[in-house]
Structures are given as structure tokens and as C-alpha cells.
Amino acid sequence: MPLAGEVALLDALDRQARRRAEGIATLSVLEGPEALGGTLWNQWAARHGQTVVEVSGEDPHAAALGWARALAATRDLGADAEALATFSLTAANPRHTPVFRGKTAHERRVLLDALPPPAMLPEATWALCRELVIHREAVEPGALPDAVRTALQKNLGAGLRALHALVPPGKAPVVRVPAGEAPSFRGLHVAGVLSNAVPALAVACGVSSEALAAFQAGGETRLKALVREGVLEVPEPASGAEGALAALEDLERKGASEARRAQAAEVALAAHTSAEALSEGKVRSKYERYLRDRLADHPATAGIFKPNAPVDTGGPRPWVVDFLSRELKLAVEIDGYHHFGTRERFRLDRRKDLDLQRAGYWVYRIHWEDLLPRLEEILQTINILIEARRRELAGQER
């Protein structure tokens, strides 16, 4: 269950979705920390039973292909095309319902050639629909049909609209595009192209307040107007004791188990107590146990990380990593005030990071006061790292 502020943001995204349903191009611009914006977009998609696909922010054609591949992986586009063709042709001629099942590609072509194109469909949509119906049997399950590639190459906007029209409402993946770096903010331009090409397609960009201000500087453009109209501010959650107590209240509202609430209360107490009054070992053990159990509970991280695992990087002694995945070469470290208390400790941690990176590990450091109030953001970041590592490893195996 999201917090009250998140509910308001999810409702705002619903209002933007209604604008899209009315044919108004709407780009959801999530202003704030990128990870929080990504988590909010995932929550909104899950609310409506849709998946999220992150596409290229460098090139509109690559972004369109990325979305099309994700669509083909989850939908039988040939079946969708047959359903649309049957509906539109029957609507045009109620006395004759075309039957495609059991027919060869040649027989389907002959059947379609004998019927007038349905007036209710744009030319590009019907052309793509025809090709997918005719060649349905030649496409491997989950593969992107050549007809889709050709349509996107011929005319990106018309091809995207045609592909989106094949899919029943609410069944297509929603899109997340990285905003890109200043001064070009290429990702915002790509997101604008997708939103304008298919107003019904849900597209979002996460962007920091500073980057958004830099993008909006200068003269007005159609893209800037689109961005400005779609901005939703995603505030950072409170940290430290205030955030920990708010998180405790949220767990109680959600009906979390007594064991989890008791464990979270220990973490909140540690955040509320002066750090100097507690030994590092006592504080660290509370936070490590809490993260260990949350990683075990979270489906995407369950069974992936080992706590307090040694890593030999060739130095005088192995480094001990708080949470380690040897398979994915990911290291998660929990830091507290003790890590910044002396220059020597700071240098030691930087040496540890460098040695781990030279050994091929990605290192993700979490401040222990953020663990309770920002747990969802932390888990989302770890999800992203896991997915990126798996894609990288899959590419190396090919």
C-alpha cells in the first residue's frame, strides 16, 4: 500500500491517463530523484496490470523498436491482428465474417484481396494488420515480426500508431525513457516523439529539479510545453529519525507482521538515538539483519545475496562485503556515521570500492539511516542493478 503522498501522485497519473484516452498527447515528467520516479511509475503500471519497458533515450527509432520488442514478447501480435481484421471487416459487412483459422498464407491473402479495406481503419493500420494476418504462421512466438520493423522504418509515427492500434486498450507495456544529459536532454526529445506519435501510449521521464529547470530555460517550444504540462513533483522521503518513525506508522497501516514491526522499531530506535551513544557493532547488526530479511522477502532479490561474504581481490587479506552476489558481481554496503568519522576510515572504504571494482564488482552503498524510510527506493535500485547485470551477462554469452 503506497503512502498518502504516493496515492495522490498515482491519482495524478490516472488523470494524465484519462487525457491520453481522449487523444491528448501527455508526457508524464516525474520531477525528483530518478529512482523514486521509476518506483512511482512501476507502481502506477502495476495498479493497472501493465508492465514497464525502459527504452533508448538516444534515438526515437531505437526507442520504438525497444517498445515493439517488449510488446511482441508479451503478446501474440498475429492473433491481435486477426481479431482486429475480423472485427473491422465484419463491421463493414455484417453478412460476412472472415475466417482465417486453418488457412495457408496464400489463402489468407486471396481472402483479404477479395474484400474492400475497412473504412474504419487508417491505411497504415490496415496495411500492418494485413501483413501480420497473412504471415502469422511464419513468426516465432515472442519474436518481432518483420512487418512491424518495415512499418516503423517506412514511417515511424504511422508505424507506431498502427502497432498500438492492434492491441486491446490497457494491454500494451508503458514506457520509461531516461531524460538524458544536459544540454541536449535527448531522452526528453525521444519521449516527446513517442507521446506525439501515439497520444494513447503512456510515456514517462524521470528528471531532477535542476535538470528540469535547465531544460525549461530559454524560449518556448512545443516540447517544453508538453513537458511543463506533464510535470509531477516526486518529493524525497524524510530521512533519519523522522523518516524512520513515518515508516513505522506506514507498516502499522499496512498490517505488517508483529515480527517485522518489532524489527523495524529496533532500526527506528537506532536512528532516533545519538549514533555516538551506540557501538558501531550494535547499530550495524540491527541494520544488517533488517536488510537481510527484506532482501529475502523481496521476490527479485530472494536468494541472490550472501551476508558478510569475503572477496579476495589480490590484496593482503580478503574484503568482507555486507551483501554479496558472486554470480552477478554485485556488492551492497551499509554505511553509517562511523564510515565518515575519520579520514582513515573514509580512505579505507574508498580503497575497498576500488579493489572491488577492479575485480569486476559493482558497489552500491546505502546510508543506514535511509534503510527504513527509503526501503522501496533502495530495493528498486537493487532491482535495476540486477537486471542490468543479467542483460550484460546474457550479451557476453552470445
ZIURDA-V202167 format. One record per residue. N is the residue number from 1. RES is the residue in one small letter. PSI is psi as a letter, one per 40 degrees, with the letter a starting at -180 (* if undefined). Layout:
n->N res->RES psi->PSI
n->N res->RES psi->PSI
This chain:
n->1 res->m psi->h
n->2 res->p psi->i
n->3 res->l psi->i
n->4 res->a psi->d
n->5 res->g psi->d
n->6 res->e psi->d
n->7 res->v psi->d
n->8 res->a psi->d
n->9 res->l psi->d
n->10 res->l psi->d
n->11 res->d psi->d
n->12 res->a psi->d
n->13 res->l psi->d
n->14 res->d psi->d
n->15 res->r psi->d
n->16 res->q psi->d
n->17 res->a psi->d
n->18 res->r psi->d
n->19 res->r psi->d
n->20 res->r psi->d
n->21 res->a psi->d
n->22 res->e psi->e
n->23 res->g psi->e
n->24 res->i psi->h
n->25 res->a psi->h
n->26 res->t psi->h
n->27 res->l psi->h
n->28 res->s psi->h
n->29 res->v psi->h
n->30 res->l psi->g
n->31 res->e psi->h
n->32 res->g psi->a
n->33 res->p psi->h
n->34 res->e psi->d
n->35 res->a psi->d
n->36 res->l psi->d
n->37 res->g psi->d
n->38 res->g psi->d
n->39 res->t psi->d
n->40 res->l psi->d
n->41 res->w psi->d
n->42 res->n psi->d
n->43 res->q psi->d
n->44 res->w psi->d
n->45 res->a psi->d
n->46 res->a psi->d
n->47 res->r psi->d
n->48 res->h psi->e
n->49 res->g psi->f
n->50 res->q psi->i
n->51 res->t psi->i
n->52 res->v psi->h
n->53 res->v psi->h
n->54 res->e psi->h
n->55 res->v psi->i
n->56 res->s psi->h
n->57 res->g psi->e
n->58 res->e psi->d
n->59 res->d psi->h
n->60 res->p psi->d
n->61 res->h psi->d
n->62 res->a psi->d
n->63 res->a psi->d
n->64 res->a psi->d
n->65 res->l psi->d
n->66 res->g psi->d
n->67 res->w psi->d
n->68 res->a psi->d
n->69 res->r psi->d
n->70 res->a psi->d
n->71 res->l psi->d
n->72 res->a psi->d
n->73 res->a psi->d
n->74 res->t psi->e
n->75 res->r psi->i
n->76 res->d psi->g
n->77 res->l psi->d
n->78 res->g psi->d
n->79 res->a psi->d
n->80 res->d psi->d
n->81 res->a psi->d
n->82 res->e psi->d
n->83 res->a psi->d
n->84 res->l psi->d
n->85 res->a psi->d
n->86 res->t psi->d
n->87 res->f psi->d
n->88 res->s psi->d
n->89 res->l psi->d
n->90 res->t psi->d
n->91 res->a psi->d
n->92 res->a psi->d
n->93 res->n psi->g
n->94 res->p psi->e
n->95 res->r psi->e
n->96 res->h psi->h
n->97 res->t psi->h
n->98 res->p psi->i
n->99 res->v psi->h
n->100 res->f psi->d
n->101 res->r psi->h
n->102 res->g psi->e
n->103 res->k psi->i
n->104 res->t psi->i
n->105 res->a psi->d
n->106 res->h psi->d
n->107 res->e psi->d
n->108 res->r psi->d
n->109 res->r psi->d
n->110 res->v psi->d
n->111 res->l psi->d
n->112 res->l psi->d
n->113 res->d psi->d
n->114 res->a psi->e
n->115 res->l psi->i
n->116 res->p psi->i
n->117 res->p psi->h
n->118 res->p psi->h
n->119 res->a psi->d
n->120 res->m psi->e
n->121 res->l psi->h
n->122 res->p psi->i
n->123 res->e psi->d
n->124 res->a psi->d
n->125 res->t psi->d
n->126 res->w psi->d
n->127 res->a psi->d
n->128 res->l psi->d
n->129 res->c psi->d
n->130 res->r psi->d
n->131 res->e psi->d
n->132 res->l psi->d
n->133 res->v psi->d
n->134 res->i psi->d
n->135 res->h psi->f
n->136 res->r psi->d
n->137 res->e psi->e
n->138 res->a psi->e
n->139 res->v psi->h
n->140 res->e psi->i
n->141 res->p psi->h
n->142 res->g psi->e
n->143 res->a psi->i
n->144 res->l psi->h
n->145 res->p psi->i
n->146 res->d psi->d
n->147 res->a psi->d
n->148 res->v psi->d
n->149 res->r psi->d
n->150 res->t psi->d
n->151 res->a psi->d
n->152 res->l psi->d
n->153 res->q psi->d
n->154 res->k psi->d
n->155 res->n psi->h
n->156 res->l psi->d
n->157 res->g psi->d
n->158 res->a psi->d
n->159 res->g psi->d
n->160 res->l psi->d
n->161 res->r psi->d
n->162 res->a psi->d
n->163 res->l psi->d
n->164 res->h psi->d
n->165 res->a psi->d
n->166 res->l psi->d
n->167 res->v psi->h
n->168 res->p psi->i
n->169 res->p psi->h
n->170 res->g psi->e
n->171 res->k psi->e
n->172 res->a psi->i
n->173 res->p psi->i
n->174 res->v psi->i
n->175 res->v psi->h
n->176 res->r psi->h
n->177 res->v psi->h
n->178 res->p psi->h
n->179 res->a psi->d
n->180 res->g psi->i
n->181 res->e psi->i
n->182 res->a psi->i
n->183 res->p psi->e
n->184 res->s psi->d
n->185 res->f psi->f
n->186 res->r psi->d
n->187 res->g psi->d
n->188 res->l psi->d
n->189 res->h psi->d
n->190 res->v psi->d
n->191 res->a psi->d
n->192 res->g psi->d
n->193 res->v psi->d
n->194 res->l psi->d
n->195 res->s psi->d
n->196 res->n psi->d
n->197 res->a psi->d
n->198 res->v psi->g
n->199 res->p psi->d
n->200 res->a psi->e
n->201 res->l psi->h
n->202 res->a psi->h
n->203 res->v psi->h
n->204 res->a psi->i
n->205 res->c psi->h
n->206 res->g psi->h
n->207 res->v psi->i
n->208 res->s psi->i
n->209 res->s psi->d
n->210 res->e psi->d
n->211 res->a psi->d
n->212 res->l psi->d
n->213 res->a psi->d
n->214 res->a psi->d
n->215 res->f psi->d
n->216 res->q psi->e
n->217 res->a psi->i
n->218 res->g psi->a
n->219 res->g psi->i
n->220 res->e psi->i
n->221 res->t psi->i
n->222 res->r psi->d
n->223 res->l psi->d
n->224 res->k psi->d
n->225 res->a psi->d
n->226 res->l psi->d
n->227 res->v psi->d
n->228 res->r psi->d
n->229 res->e psi->d
n->230 res->g psi->e
n->231 res->v psi->h
n->232 res->l psi->h
n->233 res->e psi->h
n->234 res->v psi->g
n->235 res->p psi->i
n->236 res->e psi->h
n->237 res->p psi->i
n->238 res->a psi->i
n->239 res->s psi->i
n->240 res->g psi->a
n->241 res->a psi->d
n->242 res->e psi->d
n->243 res->g psi->d
n->244 res->a psi->d
n->245 res->l psi->d
n->246 res->a psi->d
n->247 res->a psi->d
n->248 res->l psi->d
n->249 res->e psi->d
n->250 res->d psi->d
n->251 res->l psi->d
n->252 res->e psi->d
n->253 res->r psi->d
n->254 res->k psi->e
n->255 res->g psi->f
n->256 res->a psi->i
n->257 res->s psi->i
n->258 res->e psi->d
n->259 res->a psi->d
n->260 res->r psi->d
n->261 res->r psi->d
n->262 res->a psi->d
n->263 res->q psi->d
n->264 res->a psi->d
n->265 res->a psi->d
n->266 res->e psi->d
n->267 res->v psi->d
n->268 res->a psi->d
n->269 res->l psi->d
n->270 res->a psi->d
n->271 res->a psi->d
n->272 res->h psi->d
n->273 res->t psi->i
n->274 res->s psi->h
n->275 res->a psi->d
n->276 res->e psi->e
n->277 res->a psi->e
n->278 res->l psi->i
n->279 res->s psi->i
n->280 res->e psi->d
n->281 res->g psi->d
n->282 res->k psi->d
n->283 res->v psi->d
n->284 res->r psi->d
n->285 res->s psi->d
n->286 res->k psi->d
n->287 res->y psi->d
n->288 res->e psi->d
n->289 res->r psi->d
n->290 res->y psi->d
n->291 res->l psi->d
n->292 res->r psi->d
n->293 res->d psi->d
n->294 res->r psi->d
n->295 res->l psi->d
n->296 res->a psi->d
n->297 res->d psi->d
n->298 res->h psi->h
n->299 res->p psi->d
n->300 res->a psi->e
n->301 res->t psi->e
n->302 res->a psi->h
n->303 res->g psi->e
n->304 res->i psi->d
n->305 res->f psi->i
n->306 res->k psi->h
n->307 res->p psi->i
n->308 res->n psi->f
n->309 res->a psi->h
n->310 res->p psi->i
n->311 res->v psi->h
n->312 res->d psi->h
n->313 res->t psi->e
n->314 res->g psi->e
n->315 res->g psi->a
n->316 res->p psi->d
n->317 res->r psi->i
n->318 res->p psi->i
n->319 res->w psi->i
n->320 res->v psi->h
n->321 res->v psi->h
n->322 res->d psi->d
n->323 res->f psi->h
n->324 res->l psi->h
n->325 res->s psi->h
n->326 res->r psi->d
n->327 res->e psi->d
n->328 res->l psi->e
n->329 res->k psi->f
n->330 res->l psi->h
n->331 res->a psi->h
n->332 res->v psi->h
n->333 res->e psi->i
n->334 res->i psi->h
n->335 res->d psi->i
n->336 res->g psi->a
n->337 res->y psi->d
n->338 res->h psi->d
n->339 res->h psi->e
n->340 res->f psi->e
n->341 res->g psi->d
n->342 res->t psi->i
n->343 res->r psi->d
n->344 res->e psi->d
n->345 res->r psi->d
n->346 res->f psi->d
n->347 res->r psi->d
n->348 res->l psi->d
n->349 res->d psi->d
n->350 res->r psi->d
n->351 res->r psi->d
n->352 res->k psi->d
n->353 res->d psi->d
n->354 res->l psi->d
n->355 res->d psi->d
n->356 res->l psi->d
n->357 res->q psi->d
n->358 res->r psi->d
n->359 res->a psi->e
n->360 res->g psi->e
n->361 res->y psi->i
n->362 res->w psi->h
n->363 res->v psi->h
n->364 res->y psi->h
n->365 res->r psi->h
n->366 res->i psi->h
n->367 res->h psi->h
n->368 res->w psi->d
n->369 res->e psi->e
n->370 res->d psi->e
n->371 res->l psi->d
n->372 res->l psi->d
n->373 res->p psi->d
n->374 res->r psi->f
n->375 res->l psi->d
n->376 res->e psi->d
n->377 res->e psi->d
n->378 res->i psi->d
n->379 res->l psi->d
n->380 res->q psi->d
n->381 res->t psi->d
n->382 res->i psi->d
n->383 res->n psi->d
n->384 res->i psi->d
n->385 res->l psi->d
n->386 res->i psi->d
n->387 res->e psi->d
n->388 res->a psi->d
n->389 res->r psi->d
n->390 res->r psi->d
n->391 res->r psi->d
n->392 res->e psi->d
n->393 res->l psi->d
n->394 res->a psi->d
n->395 res->g psi->d
n->396 res->q psi->d
n->397 res->e psi->d
n->398 res->r psi->*
